[in-house]
Amino acid sequence: VDRDAFLQAAETYVPYDYMENDDPNVKYKMEGYLFPDTYKFTTNASAKDVIDIMAGQFDKKLNSDLRAQADAMDISIHKLVVLASLVEAEAKFDDDRPIIAQVFFNRLNINMPLQSDTTIQYAMSERKENISIKDTKIDSPYNTYKNYGLPPGAVGNPGLSSIEAVLYPQQNDYLYFVADSQGHNHYSRTYEEHLEEVNSIE
């Protein structure tokens, strides 16, 4: 489909009521609900056709057991999707996902900024390999360095492993993590320990 037509549809079109979000700061209402998978489409499929199929797959993957777990944790589907999108972007390996999910919960629980670089990347017009201190000060509701709590919307479309990581996080008391050159994350409880980890992997 035409790129602009698809982005326009993703910005406003919502095929399921529970995916609706009235926050004016949400960039694309369908961000996070377009399940990453392998699909077959007809060549004449419209943007809404594509969204319907991808969102329909999300609706199937988020089965009754996962929805019940979200209810038990008192997490809305929107919050689940936003958190899972952060986990998806931050973790290269599945083993890291439930650990990172708990780190985000730990930060939220003590009203600490999430400070997720991936939200900065999402807010910028072009993605960079490494963000700068200046980048962390950009004015955007998605900037989790300046704003407390979750960003207004997802920053990507999480797979099932990231969704499950948020619903079944690995209990820990970490507040920091940094990835090495292979993408493996190293975790710390204090900022001083975090700086030591950063320096040791450079």
Buried (B, 14 or more C-beta within 10 A) or exposed (E): BEEEEBEEBBEEBBBEEEBEBEEEEBBBBBBBBBBBEEEEEEEEBBBBBBBBBBBBBBBEBBEEEBBEBBEEBEBEBBBBBBBBBBBBBBBEEEEBBBBBBBBBBBBBEEEEBBBBBBBBBBBBEEEEEEBEEEBBEBEBBBBBBBBEEBBBBBBBBBBBBBBBBBBBBBEBEBBBBBBEEEEBBBBBEEEEBBEEBBEEEE
